Amino acid sequence: MFACPVCDKKVPEWFMSDHLDHECAGMEPGDSSAGPAHAPAKRAAGMSSPNTQRKRASFLSSKPTKSHSSTSSKHENMDMRSEMPQTASQSSSNPVFQAGSAVSSSTDLEAERRRHNLRLPLAERLRPLTLDQFVGQHKLIGPQGILRALIESDQIPSMIFWSSPGIGKTTLARIIARKSSYAFKELSAVTQNLPDVKKVIDEAGNLLRLTGKRTILFLDEIHRFNKAQQDVFLPYLERGQIILIGATTENPSFRLNSALLSRCRVFQLEPLSADEIATIASHAYQLKREDAGHAAANLDPGIAAYISSVSNGDARAAINIVDLAMNSLPKSGALDLDCIRQALQRTHVVYGVEEHFDLISALHKSVRGSDDNAALYWLGRMLQGGDDPVYIARRLVRMASEDIGLADSSALPLAMSTLHACQAIGMPECDTILAHCTVYLARAPKSVESYKAFKRVKAVVSAEHPWPVPLHLRNAPTRLMKELGYAEGYKYNPDYDEPVDQEYLPEQIKNYNFFKDS
């Protein structure tokens, strides 16, 4: 342990730089929140006290070892990269930790470092630090991946990472921060607002003017900002003051405005495969065994496969399952499937807005394709995921008219009865009613004649002039209307035994047949 040159607090040397940046009682109030990412900019702008600078500079320059001097300089230039959590195995390769190890290998230092790591969530401790450690996304960051090429050439564009939760959006952004020469600032649209964003943008502008160094702003959950709020980024992206990396679990086409999308490259991260989730779960298991002082061992393949099957491609969920299961084990116990099931207690299938629309699309197409087996499966997925049964019933009403139509006119009354039943009794009682209607519609004969004919009508109405109603089809309740020729020549069909020859369309489109392709 070493005494801080500013506040005299005893801290491990490997933690001294972070202490000076964040915790030191001798630092000015404005400095504590800045972090190392903007320390160079603040000194240039005169935002920290000269006395504090001299004390810190004196400490950093007084160390006799060359390794520590170079490490301190490296730490200054890494911006906020060194704030990112380290795993027990990764800390040895990090320059900040190497400096501490070179100066002291005492038991106290090692114990403090271990306690520091154990306080972090397991998912944070397992977070990869390099592209080679990253699991998944081979098309983007594999040897021939476009994103890897951009990162390795240090040509980082503004971009949006889009995927379901737990795929690695934040991890990938932090790897870019470590690998690139840019300053890096991380915000979350959940906890930060526009003034916070503008403050970071202003700091980025100062840094760019003073040092020529650009700033990457990583904004997690960017879709939480509405489309008007997203406009704040546009002028600064236009003139290159910041590089924006956004992360979202929602479809950018719907949740981000078009002007922002035109300035950013969208990368859709693929769901993690079962093998990739199993690999991550195995890493989590090995680290938990290491924490408990047990010998290294691989996770049983059957357990890993089960965790993969229930994690929905979410790496964080898989890690948390392993963490909870291992924490609940007695000291001499062994991890088995029963422990995993108890830790999981899975009662529903979770999916987001995007998958909601994917599932209803799959249900509709299965009904249209007369696959009652598949239709029931997608219905079960939606109900188990918590979808509104009334919404599903409304869609069944639409299917009854659009896809079954004239082939079975009893399908529509059945679907309406299903809708009323769902409104009246709700879940769980209405699930069998929905299943009844779904199977009936899937097995019913199909006709889209009226559906297609009406689509043609809508196309003509939208594209052509609104032609006037022929005079003989108009009503004539007054003498003036009769004098103007309204209803003149109209043939009342019930008065004729034979078919009546009479035009019912405007003269300009009388030859149109909406039931046939023209």
C-alpha positions as CSV (number, residue, x, y, z in Angstrom):
1,M,0.0,0.0,0.0
2,F,1.2,3.5,-0.8
3,A,0.2,6.9,0.5
4,C,-1.5,9.3,-2.0
5,P,0.7,12.4,-2.5
6,V,-2.4,14.6,-2.4
7,C,-4.7,13.2,0.4
8,D,-2.3,10.7,2.1
9,K,-4.9,7.9,1.8
10,K,-3.4,4.4,1.7
11,V,-4.2,2.8,-1.7
12,P,-2.6,0.0,-3.8
13,E,-0.2,1.4,-6.3
14,W,-2.0,-0.3,-9.2
15,F,-5.1,1.7,-8.3
16,M,-3.3,5.0,-7.7
17,S,-4.1,6.6,-11.1
18,D,-7.8,5.8,-10.8
19,H,-7.7,7.1,-7.2
20,L,-6.2,10.4,-8.3
21,D,-8.8,10.7,-11.1
22,H,-11.9,9.7,-9.1
23,E,-11.6,9.4,-5.4
24,C,-8.9,11.8,-4.2
25,A,-10.1,14.2,-1.6
26,G,-7.6,16.8,-2.7
27,M,-9.0,17.1,-6.2
28,E,-11.4,19.8,-7.1
29,P,-15.1,19.0,-7.2
30,G,-15.3,19.4,-10.9
31,D,-12.5,16.9,-11.5
32,S,-14.1,13.9,-9.8
33,S,-16.6,13.2,-12.6
34,A,-14.4,13.8,-15.5
35,G,-12.5,10.5,-15.4
36,P,-9.2,10.0,-17.3
37,A,-10.9,10.4,-20.6
38,H,-10.9,14.1,-20.5
39,A,-8.1,14.9,-18.1
40,P,-5.8,16.2,-20.9
41,A,-8.5,18.5,-22.2
42,K,-9.4,19.9,-18.8
43,R,-5.8,20.7,-18.0
44,A,-5.5,22.5,-21.3
45,A,-8.7,24.4,-20.7
46,G,-7.7,25.4,-17.2
47,M,-10.4,23.5,-15.4
48,S,-8.3,21.9,-12.7
49,S,-6.2,23.7,-10.1
50,P,-2.5,24.3,-10.7
51,N,-1.7,23.1,-7.2
52,T,-3.4,19.8,-7.9
53,Q,-1.6,19.4,-11.2
54,R,1.8,20.0,-9.6
55,K,1.1,17.5,-6.8
56,R,0.0,14.8,-9.3
57,A,2.8,15.5,-11.7
58,S,5.3,15.4,-8.9
59,F,4.0,12.0,-7.8
60,L,4.0,10.6,-11.4
61,S,7.5,11.8,-12.2
62,S,9.1,10.8,-8.9
63,K,8.8,7.1,-9.5
64,P,12.3,5.7,-10.3
65,T,11.3,2.7,-12.4
66,K,11.0,3.2,-16.1
67,S,8.1,0.8,-16.3
68,H,5.9,2.9,-14.1
69,S,6.7,6.1,-15.9
70,S,5.7,4.7,-19.2
71,T,2.7,3.1,-17.7
72,S,1.5,6.4,-16.3
73,S,1.8,8.0,-19.7
74,K,0.0,5.2,-21.3
75,H,-2.8,5.4,-18.7
76,E,-3.2,9.1,-19.5
77,N,-3.5,8.5,-23.2
78,M,-5.9,5.5,-22.9
79,D,-8.7,7.9,-21.8
80,M,-11.4,6.0,-20.0
81,R,-10.3,2.6,-21.2
82,S,-8.6,1.7,-17.9
83,E,-11.9,2.3,-16.1
84,M,-13.4,-0.8,-17.7
85,P,-13.6,-3.8,-15.4
86,Q,-10.8,-6.4,-15.6
87,T,-11.2,-10.1,-15.2
88,A,-8.8,-12.0,-12.9
89,S,-7.1,-13.6,-15.9
90,Q,-7.1,-10.4,-18.0
91,S,-5.7,-8.1,-15.4
92,S,-2.2,-9.4,-15.8
93,S,-2.1,-8.2,-19.5
94,N,-3.3,-4.7,-18.7
95,P,-0.6,-2.1,-18.5
96,V,-2.0,-0.5,-15.4
97,F,-2.0,-3.7,-13.4
98,Q,1.5,-4.6,-14.8
99,A,2.9,-1.5,-13.3
100,G,1.6,-2.4,-9.8
101,S,2.9,-5.9,-10.1
102,A,6.4,-4.6,-11.0
103,V,6.6,-2.4,-8.0
104,S,5.0,-4.7,-5.4
105,S,4.0,-8.4,-5.4
106,S,2.9,-8.3,-1.7
107,T,0.1,-10.5,-0.4
108,D,-1.9,-7.3,0.6
109,L,-1.8,-6.0,-3.0
110,E,-2.9,-9.4,-4.5
111,A,-5.7,-9.7,-1.9
112,E,-6.9,-6.2,-2.6
113,R,-6.9,-6.8,-6.3
114,R,-8.9,-10.0,-5.9
115,R,-11.5,-8.3,-3.6
116,H,-11.8,-5.6,-6.2
117,N,-12.6,-8.1,-9.0
118,L,-15.0,-10.2,-6.8
119,R,-17.1,-7.1,-6.2
120,L,-17.9,-6.8,-9.9
121,P,-20.8,-8.7,-11.5
122,L,-19.7,-11.9,-13.2
123,A,-20.8,-10.7,-16.6
124,E,-18.5,-7.6,-16.2
125,R,-15.5,-9.8,-15.2
126,L,-16.0,-12.0,-18.3
127,R,-16.3,-9.0,-20.7
128,P,-13.8,-9.5,-23.5
129,L,-11.1,-6.9,-24.0
130,T,-10.0,-7.7,-27.6
131,L,-11.7,-8.8,-30.8
132,D,-10.0,-12.2,-30.5
133,Q,-11.7,-12.8,-27.1
134,F,-15.1,-11.7,-28.5
135,V,-17.5,-14.7,-29.0
136,G,-19.7,-14.5,-32.1
137,Q,-20.2,-12.1,-34.9
138,H,-17.7,-13.7,-37.3
139,K,-19.1,-12.0,-40.3
140,L,-18.4,-8.6,-38.8
141,I,-15.2,-9.1,-36.7
142,G,-13.8,-12.3,-38.2
143,P,-10.5,-12.2,-40.2
144,Q,-12.4,-10.9,-43.3
145,G,-15.0,-8.9,-41.3
146,I,-15.7,-5.3,-42.4
147,L,-15.9,-4.0,-38.8
148,R,-12.5,-5.6,-37.9
149,A,-10.9,-3.9,-40.9
150,L,-12.3,-0.6,-39.9
151,I,-11.1,-1.0,-36.3
152,E,-7.6,-2.2,-37.2
153,S,-7.2,0.7,-39.7
154,D,-8.4,3.1,-37.0
155,Q,-11.0,4.5,-39.4
156,I,-14.1,4.4,-37.1
157,P,-17.3,5.6,-38.7
158,S,-20.5,6.6,-36.9
159,M,-22.6,3.5,-36.6
160,I,-25.5,1.9,-34.9
161,F,-25.3,-1.6,-33.3
162,W,-28.7,-3.3,-33.4
163,S,-29.4,-6.6,-31.7
164,S,-31.4,-8.3,-29.0
165,P,-30.1,-7.9,-25.4
166,G,-26.9,-9.7,-24.3
167,I,-25.3,-10.1,-27.7
168,G,-22.3,-7.8,-27.1
169,K,-23.1,-4.3,-28.3
170,T,-21.5,-2.5,-25.3
171,T,-18.6,-4.9,-25.2
172,L,-17.9,-4.2,-28.9
173,A,-18.0,-0.5,-28.4
174,R,-15.5,-0.7,-25.5
175,I,-13.2,-2.9,-27.5
176,I,-13.2,-0.2,-30.2
177,A,-12.3,2.3,-27.5
178,R,-9.3,0.3,-26.4
179,K,-8.1,-0.4,-29.9
180,S,-8.6,3.1,-31.4
181,S,-6.7,6.3,-31.0
182,Y,-9.8,8.3,-30.3
183,A,-11.0,9.6,-27.0
184,F,-14.0,7.7,-25.7
185,K,-17.1,8.7,-23.7
186,E,-19.9,6.3,-22.7
187,L,-23.5,7.4,-21.9
188,S,-26.8,5.7,-21.5
189,A,-30.1,7.2,-22.8
190,V,-31.8,5.5,-19.8
191,T,-30.0,7.7,-17.2
192,Q,-28.6,10.6,-19.2
193,N,-30.5,13.4,-21.0
194,L,-29.8,16.0,-23.6
195,P,-27.8,18.4,-21.3
196,D,-25.5,15.5,-20.5
197,V,-25.0,14.8,-24.2
198,K,-24.4,18.4,-25.1
199,K,-21.8,18.6,-22.3
200,V,-19.9,15.7,-23.8
201,I,-20.2,17.2,-27.3
202,D,-18.8,20.5,-26.0
203,E,-15.8,18.7,-24.4
204,A,-15.2,16.8,-27.6
205,G,-15.1,20.1,-29.5
206,N,-12.6,21.5,-27.1
207,L,-10.4,18.4,-27.3
208,L,-10.6,18.5,-31.1
209,R,-9.6,22.2,-31.3
210,L,-6.7,21.9,-28.7
211,T,-5.2,18.5,-29.6
212,G,-6.8,17.5,-32.9
213,K,-8.1,14.3,-31.2
214,R,-11.6,13.2,-32.1
215,T,-14.0,11.7,-29.6
216,I,-16.2,8.6,-29.9
217,L,-19.5,9.0,-28.0
218,F,-21.1,5.6,-27.2
219,L,-24.8,6.0,-26.4
220,D,-26.5,2.9,-25.1
221,E,-30.2,2.4,-25.6
222,I,-30.2,5.3,-28.1
223,H,-33.8,4.5,-29.1
224,R,-34.9,5.9,-25.7
225,F,-34.3,9.4,-27.1
226,N,-37.2,10.4,-29.3
227,K,-36.7,11.4,-32.9
228,A,-36.7,15.2,-32.0
229,Q,-34.0,14.6,-29.4
230,Q,-31.9,12.6,-31.8
231,D,-31.6,15.7,-34.0
232,V,-29.0,17.1,-31.5
233,F,-26.4,14.8,-33.0
234,L,-26.8,15.9,-36.6
235,P,-24.7,19.1,-36.9
236,Y,-21.8,17.6,-34.9
237,L,-21.8,14.4,-37.0
238,E,-21.9,16.6,-40.1
239,R,-18.8,18.5,-39.2
240,G,-17.0,15.5,-37.6
241,Q,-16.9,16.9,-34.0
242,I,-17.9,13.5,-32.7
243,I,-18.2,9.9,-33.9
244,L,-21.4,8.4,-32.6
245,I,-21.8,4.7,-31.8
246,G,-25.4,3.9,-30.8
247,A,-26.7,0.7,-29.3
248,T,-30.3,-0.3,-29.6
249,T,-32.6,-3.4,-29.2
250,E,-35.3,-1.8,-31.3
251,N,-35.6,-1.7,-35.1
252,P,-33.7,1.5,-36.2
253,S,-36.0,1.9,-39.1
254,F,-38.8,2.6,-36.7
255,R,-37.1,4.2,-33.7
256,L,-34.3,6.4,-35.2
257,N,-35.0,9.3,-37.5
258,S,-34.0,9.1,-41.1
259,A,-31.5,12.0,-40.9
260,L,-29.5,10.2,-38.2
261,L,-29.6,6.9,-40.1
262,S,-28.3,8.5,-43.2
263,R,-25.2,9.6,-41.2
264,C,-24.6,6.2,-39.5
265,R,-23.8,2.7,-40.7
266,V,-26.2,0.2,-39.1
267,F,-24.7,-3.1,-38.1
268,Q,-27.1,-5.8,-37.1
269,L,-25.5,-8.2,-34.7
270,E,-26.5,-11.8,-35.2
271,P,-28.0,-13.9,-32.4
272,L,-25.5,-16.0,-30.6
273,S,-25.6,-19.7,-31.6
274,A,-26.1,-22.5,-29.1
275,D,-22.4,-23.4,-29.3
276,E,-21.4,-19.8,-28.6
277,I,-23.6,-19.5,-25.6
278,A,-22.2,-22.8,-24.3
279,T,-18.7,-21.5,-24.7
280,I,-19.6,-18.4,-22.7
281,A,-21.3,-20.4,-20.0
282,S,-18.3,-22.7,-19.7
283,H,-16.0,-19.6,-19.2
284,A,-18.4,-18.4,-16.5
285,Y,-18.3,-21.8,-14.8
286,Q,-14.5,-21.9,-14.9
287,L,-14.2,-18.5,-13.3
288,K,-16.6,-19.3,-10.5
289,R,-14.6,-22.5,-9.7
290,E,-11.4,-20.3,-9.7
291,D,-13.1,-17.9,-7.2
292,A,-14.0,-20.9,-5.0
293,G,-10.5,-22.2,-5.1
294,H,-11.4,-25.3,-7.0
295,A,-9.3,-26.9,-9.7
296,A,-10.1,-26.0,-13.3
297,A,-12.8,-28.1,-14.9
298,N,-15.0,-27.9,-18.0
299,L,-18.8,-27.5,-17.8
300,D,-20.7,-30.6,-18.5
301,P,-21.8,-30.5,-22.2
302,G,-25.3,-31.5,-21.3
303,I,-25.6,-28.6,-18.8
304,A,-24.1,-26.2,-21.3
305,A,-26.5,-27.3,-24.0
306,Y,-29.5,-26.8,-21.6
307,I,-28.3,-23.3,-20.6
308,S,-28.0,-22.5,-24.3
309,S,-31.5,-23.7,-25.0
310,V,-33.1,-21.5,-22.3
311,S,-31.0,-18.3,-22.7
312,N,-32.7,-17.1,-25.9
313,G,-29.2,-16.2,-27.4
314,D,-28.6,-13.9,-24.4
315,A,-25.0,-14.2,-23.2
316,R,-25.7,-12.2,-20.1
317,A,-28.6,-14.4,-19.2
318,A,-26.5,-17.5,-19.5
319,I,-23.7,-16.0,-17.3
320,N,-26.3,-15.0,-14.7
321,I,-27.8,-18.5,-14.7
322,V,-24.4,-20.1,-14.0
323,D,-23.6,-17.4,-11.4
324,L,-26.8,-18.0,-9.4
325,A,-26.6,-21.8,-9.7
326,M,-23.0,-21.8,-8.5
327,N,-23.8,-19.4,-5.6
328,S,-26.6,-21.7,-4.4
329,L,-24.4,-24.8,-4.3
330,P,-23.2,-26.2,-1.0
331,K,-19.4,-26.2,-0.6
332,S,-19.1,-29.8,-1.5
333,G,-21.9,-29.9,-4.1
334,A,-21.6,-30.5,-7.8
335,L,-23.4,-28.5,-10.5
336,D,-26.2,-30.5,-12.2
337,L,-29.3,-29.9,-14.2
338,D,-31.5,-29.7,-11.1
339,C,-29.4,-26.8,-9.8
340,I,-29.7,-25.0,-13.1
341,R,-33.5,-25.5,-13.3
342,Q,-33.9,-24.1,-9.7
343,A,-31.7,-21.1,-10.6
344,L,-33.7,-20.5,-13.7
345,Q,-37.3,-20.8,-12.6
346,R,-38.3,-19.9,-16.1
347,T,-42.0,-19.2,-16.4
348,H,-42.3,-17.3,-19.7
349,V,-40.6,-16.6,-23.0
350,V,-39.3,-13.1,-23.3
351,Y,-39.2,-11.3,-26.6
352,G,-39.1,-7.7,-27.8
353,V,-41.2,-5.6,-30.1
354,E,-39.4,-6.7,-33.2
355,E,-40.0,-10.4,-32.4
356,H,-43.6,-9.7,-31.5
357,F,-44.3,-8.7,-35.1
358,D,-42.2,-11.6,-36.4
359,L,-44.3,-14.0,-34.4
360,I,-47.7,-12.7,-35.6
361,S,-46.4,-12.7,-39.1
362,A,-45.4,-16.4,-38.7
363,L,-48.9,-17.2,-37.3
364,H,-50.7,-15.4,-40.1
365,K,-48.6,-17.1,-42.8
366,S,-49.1,-20.6,-41.2
367,V,-52.8,-20.1,-41.2
368,R,-52.7,-18.9,-44.9
369,G,-50.6,-22.0,-45.7
370,S,-53.1,-24.3,-44.0
371,D,-50.4,-25.6,-41.6
372,D,-52.5,-26.0,-38.4
373,N,-49.6,-27.6,-36.6
374,A,-47.2,-24.6,-37.1
375,A,-50.1,-22.1,-36.5
376,L,-50.7,-23.6,-33.0
377,Y,-47.0,-23.4,-32.2
378,W,-46.7,-19.7,-33.0
379,L,-49.9,-19.0,-31.1
380,G,-48.4,-20.8,-28.1
381,R,-45.2,-18.7,-28.4
382,M,-47.2,-15.5,-28.4
383,L,-49.4,-16.4,-25.4
384,Q,-46.4,-17.7,-23.4
385,G,-44.5,-14.5,-24.1
386,G,-47.4,-12.4,-22.7
387,D,-49.0,-11.1,-25.8
388,D,-52.5,-9.6,-25.5
389,P,-55.1,-12.3,-26.5
390,V,-57.4,-9.6,-27.8
391,Y,-54.7,-8.4,-30.2
392,I,-54.3,-12.0,-31.5
393,A,-58.1,-12.4,-31.8
394,R,-58.3,-9.2,-33.9
395,R,-55.7,-10.6,-36.2
396,L,-57.7,-13.8,-36.5
397,V,-60.7,-11.8,-37.6
398,R,-58.6,-10.2,-40.3
399,M,-57.4,-13.7,-41.4
400,A,-60.9,-15.0,-41.6
401,S,-61.8,-12.3,-44.1
402,E,-58.6,-11.9,-46.0
403,D,-57.5,-15.5,-46.4
404,I,-60.6,-17.7,-46.0
405,G,-63.1,-15.1,-47.4
406,L,-65.8,-16.4,-49.7
407,A,-64.6,-20.0,-49.5
408,D,-66.1,-20.4,-46.0
409,S,-68.3,-17.5,-44.9
410,S,-68.8,-19.1,-41.4
411,A,-65.1,-18.4,-40.6
412,L,-65.7,-14.7,-40.0
413,P,-68.6,-15.2,-37.4
414,L,-66.4,-17.7,-35.6
415,A,-63.5,-15.3,-35.5
416,M,-65.8,-12.5,-34.2
417,S,-67.1,-14.8,-31.5
418,T,-63.5,-15.6,-30.5
419,L,-62.7,-11.8,-30.2
420,H,-65.8,-11.3,-28.0
421,A,-64.9,-14.3,-25.8
422,C,-61.3,-13.0,-25.3
423,Q,-62.7,-9.6,-24.4
424,A,-65.2,-11.1,-21.9
425,I,-63.2,-13.8,-20.1
426,G,-59.5,-13.1,-20.8
427,M,-56.5,-15.3,-20.0
428,P,-56.0,-18.1,-19.2
429,E,-59.5,-19.3,-20.1
430,C,-59.5,-17.9,-23.6
431,D,-56.4,-19.7,-24.7
432,T,-58.3,-22.8,-25.9
433,I,-60.8,-20.5,-27.7
434,L,-57.9,-18.9,-29.6
435,A,-56.6,-22.4,-30.4
436,H,-60.0,-23.5,-31.6
437,C,-60.3,-20.6,-34.0
438,T,-56.7,-20.8,-35.2
439,V,-57.1,-24.5,-36.1
440,Y,-60.4,-23.9,-37.8
441,L,-59.0,-21.1,-40.0
442,A,-55.9,-23.1,-40.9
443,R,-58.0,-26.1,-42.0
444,A,-60.6,-24.0,-43.8
445,P,-60.6,-23.7,-47.6
446,K,-59.0,-20.4,-48.8
447,S,-60.2,-17.7,-51.1
448,V,-58.6,-14.3,-51.6
449,E,-60.9,-13.2,-54.4
450,S,-62.6,-10.4,-52.5
451,Y,-59.3,-9.3,-50.9
452,K,-57.5,-9.0,-54.2
453,A,-60.4,-7.3,-56.0
454,F,-60.6,-4.7,-53.3
455,K,-56.8,-4.1,-53.5
456,R,-57.3,-3.3,-57.2
457,V,-60.2,-0.9,-56.3
458,K,-58.0,1.0,-53.8
459,A,-55.2,1.3,-56.4
460,V,-57.6,2.8,-59.0
461,V,-59.2,5.2,-56.4
462,S,-55.8,6.4,-55.4
463,A,-54.4,6.9,-58.9
464,E,-57.4,8.2,-60.9
465,H,-59.7,11.1,-60.9
466,P,-62.8,10.8,-58.7
467,W,-65.3,10.3,-61.5
468,P,-68.8,11.6,-60.9
469,V,-71.7,9.2,-60.1
470,P,-73.8,8.6,-63.3
471,L,-77.0,10.6,-63.2
472,H,-79.3,7.5,-63.4
473,L,-77.8,6.1,-60.2
474,R,-78.3,9.3,-58.2
475,N,-81.2,9.9,-55.8
476,A,-83.7,12.5,-56.7
477,P,-85.7,13.6,-53.6
478,T,-86.5,17.1,-54.9
479,R,-88.2,18.6,-58.0
480,L,-85.0,20.4,-59.0
481,M,-83.0,17.3,-58.9
482,K,-85.5,15.5,-61.1
483,E,-85.4,18.5,-63.5
484,L,-81.6,18.2,-63.7
485,G,-81.9,14.5,-64.7
486,Y,-81.1,12.8,-61.5
487,A,-82.4,9.2,-61.4
488,E,-83.7,9.5,-65.0
489,G,-83.6,6.2,-66.8
490,Y,-82.8,4.1,-63.7
491,K,-84.3,0.5,-64.0
492,Y,-85.5,-0.9,-60.7
493,N,-84.3,-4.5,-60.9
494,P,-87.2,-6.2,-59.0
495,D,-89.6,-4.9,-61.6
496,Y,-87.9,-7.1,-64.3
497,D,-88.0,-10.9,-64.7
498,E,-85.0,-11.0,-66.9
499,P,-81.5,-9.6,-66.2
500,V,-81.4,-5.8,-66.5
501,D,-78.9,-4.2,-68.9
502,Q,-77.7,-1.2,-66.9
503,E,-74.3,0.5,-66.3
504,Y,-73.3,0.9,-62.6
505,L,-69.7,2.3,-63.1
506,P,-68.8,5.8,-64.3
507,E,-68.5,6.0,-68.1
508,Q,-64.7,6.4,-67.9
509,I,-64.1,3.1,-66.2
510,K,-67.1,1.0,-67.2
511,N,-64.8,-1.6,-68.8
512,Y,-62.8,-2.2,-65.6
513,N,-63.1,-5.7,-64.0
514,F,-61.6,-5.6,-60.5
515,F,-61.9,-9.4,-60.2
516,K,-59.4,-9.9,-63.0
517,D,-55.8,-8.7,-63.4
518,S,-55.7,-6.1,-66.1
